[in-house]
């Protein structure tokens, strides 16, 4: 069992554009995701794993906060629910969470970026129930 200590936060900055999760493409040769999304997941996976440092995946309830700093109109038009789904998939794939079902509270904001790039600020916080 792995938890964040009460009031402990884990923060992470994803320093580039997000490719949101699309439906998998199904062909007679198999099922796959679009190349931009595959590339985003692979790159994000490496960064998240390095930051998590081989700790066991979280398996108790947590709160998730996502701030999506968008540079440019194309990034700003992305739906926040698709951004969250992509982040959750990346967290699970990198071994940070066992499943996105443990996220019981979600706060997501999409704001114009004051930086020279699109970034995603991610924070996970232990939730005390009881």
Backbone bond lengths (Angstrom), bond angles and torsions (degrees), N, CA, C in turn:
res aa  C-N    CA-C-N  psi(-1)  N-CA   C-N-CA  omega(-1)  CA-C   N-CA-C  phi
1 X - - - 1.463 - - 1.525 108.30 -
2 X 1.323 116.44 128.93 1.455 120.23 178.97 1.521 109.20 -126.67
3 X 1.308 115.99 129.15 1.462 121.21 179.62 1.517 109.12 -133.87
4 X 1.300 115.46 161.43 1.454 120.88 167.18 1.523 105.63 -86.15
5 X 1.318 117.21 137.35 1.464 119.83 176.72 1.523 108.40 -60.41
6 X 1.329 115.99 149.46 1.465 119.89 -179.72 1.529 109.55 -52.75
7 X 1.307 115.58 133.55 1.460 123.88 -178.52 1.528 113.63 70.19
8 X 1.330 117.78 6.95 1.460 119.94 176.44 1.528 108.19 -86.73
9 X 1.301 114.93 137.90 1.459 121.13 178.18 1.515 109.66 -116.47
10 X 1.311 114.58 147.35 1.462 120.30 170.28 1.511 105.25 -120.33
11 X 1.334 116.14 118.75 1.466 120.98 -177.72 1.513 109.86 -112.62
12 X 1.332 114.42 149.47 1.454 120.16 -178.84 1.519 108.92 -152.23
13 X 1.320 116.38 142.80 1.460 122.36 178.19 1.523 108.16 -116.07
14 X 1.327 116.44 122.61 1.464 121.69 174.49 1.528 106.30 -98.09
15 X 1.336 117.40 109.17 1.464 120.52 -167.75 1.532 115.95 -90.63
16 X 1.316 118.40 43.70 1.456 119.02 177.37 1.518 110.17 -165.41
17 X 1.321 115.43 171.64 1.459 121.57 -176.96 1.515 111.95 -58.84
18 X 1.307 114.53 144.81 1.459 120.52 176.73 1.521 109.75 -93.97
19 X 1.306 114.66 143.34 1.453 120.63 169.88 1.513 105.29 -109.39
20 X 1.313 116.99 112.38 1.460 119.76 -173.64 1.517 111.32 -73.60
21 X 1.318 113.18 154.20 1.458 121.18 -177.95 1.522 110.28 -67.67
22 X 1.286 114.68 120.30 1.450 120.53 172.73 1.512 107.98 -100.55
23 X 1.286 116.27 170.26 1.448 118.93 173.98 1.522 108.60 -65.41
24 X 1.319 115.77 145.32 1.468 117.17 176.40 1.519 109.96 -63.43
25 X 1.301 115.46 146.29 1.462 121.36 176.16 1.523 107.46 -86.24
26 X 1.301 116.35 132.09 1.455 120.84 -179.75 1.517 108.77 -115.52
27 X 1.315 115.01 124.35 1.461 120.89 177.24 1.522 108.39 -128.80
28 X 1.287 116.10 176.15 1.464 118.43 177.87 1.529 111.29 -70.22
29 X 1.348 116.80 -13.50 1.465 121.83 179.48 1.527 112.44 -95.27
30 X 1.317 117.73 -2.99 1.458 120.36 178.95 1.519 112.18 137.22
31 X 1.318 114.93 -173.93 1.460 122.74 -178.70 1.519 108.87 -114.64
32 X 1.335 116.58 138.25 1.456 120.70 -179.80 1.521 110.09 -153.88
33 X 1.337 115.23 162.83 1.463 121.80 173.04 1.522 108.86 -98.46
34 X 1.324 116.03 159.38 1.463 121.02 178.21 1.527 110.03 -60.73
35 X 1.318 116.93 148.70 1.471 122.28 -175.74 1.534 113.56 -56.99
36 X 1.351 120.50 -43.93 1.476 118.33 179.65 1.533 112.48 -59.24
37 X 1.334 117.05 -38.88 1.458 120.36 178.90 1.525 110.96 -69.63
38 X 1.319 117.81 -41.23 1.472 121.15 177.11 1.518 110.93 -59.47
39 X 1.330 116.30 -44.66 1.473 120.57 -179.68 1.529 110.50 -64.59
40 X 1.336 116.98 -43.62 1.465 120.94 178.85 1.520 109.97 -59.97
41 X 1.336 117.97 -45.68 1.468 121.31 -179.37 1.517 112.02 -62.87
42 X 1.327 117.24 -42.14 1.465 120.48 -179.94 1.528 111.27 -63.15
43 X 1.325 116.57 -46.18 1.466 121.10 -179.46 1.522 111.17 -65.90
44 X 1.317 116.64 -44.86 1.462 121.59 179.80 1.523 110.62 -63.96
45 X 1.312 117.17 -38.58 1.459 121.69 179.11 1.528 111.10 -58.67
46 X 1.320 117.23 -45.36 1.470 121.34 179.50 1.528 110.55 -62.01
47 X 1.325 117.01 -45.75 1.471 121.01 -178.91 1.534 111.94 -65.54
48 X 1.333 116.55 -44.15 1.460 119.90 -179.23 1.529 111.64 -65.58
49 X 1.331 117.05 -43.73 1.472 120.38 179.58 1.531 110.99 -61.39
50 X 1.325 116.11 -41.39 1.472 119.77 179.67 1.528 110.73 -63.93
51 X 1.309 117.04 -38.92 1.457 121.26 -179.47 1.531 112.06 -72.79
52 X 1.321 117.90 -35.04 1.461 122.41 -177.23 1.528 111.75 -75.37
53 X 1.320 117.58 -25.20 1.472 124.39 172.59 1.534 114.09 59.44
54 X 1.296 117.09 51.22 1.469 123.58 172.67 1.527 115.61 59.93
55 X 1.312 117.92 22.55 1.465 119.54 173.76 1.535 108.54 -74.34
56 X 1.313 115.74 159.05 1.467 120.02 176.69 1.534 109.39 -67.91
57 X 1.326 117.46 151.62 1.469 120.00 178.52 1.526 111.70 -63.70
58 X 1.322 116.01 146.99 1.463 121.12 175.73 1.523 108.87 -69.35
59 X 1.340 115.75 136.59 1.455 118.96 -178.82 1.533 112.87 -132.84
60 X 1.328 117.29 14.50 1.463 121.02 174.84 1.522 108.51 -122.61
61 X 1.318 116.06 165.43 1.464 120.27 -171.16 1.529 113.01 -60.92
62 X 1.328 114.76 139.81 1.454 122.06 -179.80 1.525 110.17 -138.68
63 X 1.310 114.34 163.44 1.456 123.30 172.60 1.524 107.06 -107.04
64 X 1.314 116.61 143.35 1.463 121.25 -178.73 1.524 109.76 -125.26
65 X 1.318 115.53 131.50 1.459 121.86 176.77 1.527 108.10 -120.28
66 X 1.329 115.92 128.27 1.463 121.56 179.75 1.518 108.40 -125.97
67 X 1.323 116.24 125.61 1.466 121.16 172.79 1.520 106.34 -114.73
68 X 1.308 115.39 115.35 1.458 123.40 -176.46 1.528 107.76 -100.86
69 X 1.343 115.79 100.38 1.465 121.95 -179.94 1.526 108.15 -87.99
70 X 1.320 116.58 108.34 1.469 121.77 -171.11 1.521 111.81 -99.27
71 X 1.316 115.70 126.19 1.456 121.05 172.85 1.522 107.26 -105.73
72 X 1.296 116.68 117.77 1.458 120.58 178.65 1.516 112.81 94.10
73 X 1.311 114.48 153.73 1.457 121.66 -175.28 1.523 112.97 -65.25
74 X 1.335 117.35 -37.35 1.464 120.57 -177.14 1.525 111.10 -62.23
75 X 1.326 117.84 -43.03 1.453 120.44 178.31 1.525 111.50 -69.78
76 X 1.336 117.29 -34.67 1.460 120.67 -176.94 1.518 112.25 -69.19
77 X 1.327 117.77 -22.96 1.464 120.19 -178.33 1.526 113.18 -83.42
78 X 1.327 118.44 -4.05 1.469 120.46 179.39 1.525 110.01 -67.39
79 X 1.318 115.88 138.99 1.469 121.10 178.51 1.519 110.31 -70.97
80 X 1.329 116.85 135.89 1.461 120.17 -177.47 1.529 112.27 -65.20
81 X 1.334 117.90 -30.92 1.463 118.63 178.93 1.527 111.21 -67.90
82 X 1.328 117.50 -33.98 1.462 120.50 176.45 1.525 111.33 -71.28
83 X 1.339 116.98 -35.59 1.468 120.99 175.88 1.526 109.36 -61.88
84 X 1.346 116.57 -47.04 1.467 120.90 -179.98 1.524 110.71 -60.90
85 X 1.314 118.12 -44.28 1.466 121.35 -179.54 1.525 110.73 -60.79
86 X 1.317 117.65 -42.44 1.465 120.70 178.33 1.526 111.25 -62.61
87 X 1.329 116.35 -42.10 1.467 121.11 178.60 1.526 110.13 -63.83
88 X 1.333 117.58 -45.63 1.466 120.99 -179.79 1.525 110.90 -61.07
89 X 1.330 116.59 -43.18 1.469 120.43 177.76 1.525 110.66 -60.48
90 X 1.328 116.64 -41.27 1.466 120.96 -179.70 1.533 110.78 -66.40
91 X 1.331 117.46 -41.49 1.470 121.07 178.89 1.526 111.31 -62.44
92 X 1.324 116.19 -41.42 1.470 119.90 179.25 1.527 110.60 -69.22
93 X 1.314 116.70 -45.55 1.463 121.30 -178.53 1.527 111.88 -62.36
94 X 1.336 117.42 -33.61 1.469 121.90 -179.06 1.532 112.16 -83.09
95 X 1.330 117.58 -3.29 1.454 120.17 177.96 1.518 114.22 80.34
96 X 1.323 117.68 24.67 1.465 121.32 179.90 1.525 110.69 -90.48
97 X 1.324 116.34 -37.07 1.467 121.36 175.31 1.530 108.39 -124.85
98 X 1.334 116.02 150.70 1.465 118.82 178.53 1.521 110.92 -75.17
99 X 1.332 115.75 -33.27 1.463 121.14 -179.72 1.525 107.98 -165.79
100 X 1.327 117.03 153.87 1.466 118.45 -179.78 1.530 112.40 -73.38
101 X 1.324 118.02 -4.58 1.468 120.69 175.32 1.521 112.04 -66.13
102 X 1.338 118.39 -21.06 1.469 120.00 -179.34 1.528 112.28 -76.39
103 X 1.330 117.06 -10.67 1.468 120.71 178.53 1.522 107.79 -84.43
104 X 1.336 116.02 109.68 1.461 121.07 -175.42 1.527 112.71 -103.89
105 X 1.314 116.17 -10.26 1.460 120.57 178.34 1.520 107.81 -141.58
106 X 1.303 116.62 131.32 1.467 121.21 -178.26 1.517 109.62 -132.29
107 X 1.323 114.63 129.18 1.463 121.08 173.26 1.522 105.69 -123.95
108 X 1.324 116.01 124.92 1.461 119.46 179.28 1.525 109.11 -135.23
109 X 1.321 115.03 132.43 1.464 121.43 178.23 1.518 109.03 -126.65
110 X 1.318 114.85 140.28 1.459 121.42 176.23 1.523 106.23 -117.29
111 X 1.332 116.59 118.02 1.455 120.31 -176.87 1.527 110.07 -133.67
112 X 1.332 117.48 152.81 1.466 119.43 174.67 1.525 109.91 -63.65
113 X 1.314 116.64 138.81 1.460 121.28 -175.90 1.519 111.59 -77.44
114 X 1.342 115.58 138.07 1.454 120.60 172.38 1.529 109.57 -97.84
115 X 1.328 116.02 7.06 1.458 122.30 178.51 1.520 108.92 -103.71
116 X 1.323 115.59 179.25 1.458 120.15 178.97 1.518 112.68 -89.23
117 X 1.331 116.70 10.18 1.456 120.23 -177.63 1.516 110.40 -152.24
118 X 1.317 115.37 165.34 1.447 121.38 173.37 1.521 107.81 -82.08
119 X 1.326 117.11 133.22 1.464 121.18 178.02 1.529 109.44 -136.32
120 X 1.315 114.47 161.80 1.456 121.06 175.15 1.515 107.27 -127.92
121 X 1.328 116.39 121.60 1.458 121.63 175.83 1.521 106.98 -99.37
122 X 1.312 115.59 124.73 1.446 121.83 -174.83 1.526 109.57 -121.98
123 X 1.317 117.69 132.78 1.465 121.77 176.44 1.523 108.98 -135.36
124 X 1.313 115.80 133.07 1.457 122.69 174.99 1.520 107.53 -112.76
125 X 1.313 117.08 137.65 1.462 122.37 -176.82 1.522 109.42 -135.33
126 X 1.328 116.03 135.33 1.464 120.61 176.41 1.525 109.69 -63.60
127 X 1.309 115.98 142.17 1.448 121.73 178.74 1.518 108.37 -111.82
128 X 1.328 116.14 122.46 1.452 119.96 177.98 1.512 110.10 -89.28
129 X 1.313 116.20 112.16 1.470 120.84 177.48 1.530 108.03 -106.46
130 X 1.284 115.96 121.78 1.453 118.38 177.60 1.489 114.05 117.88
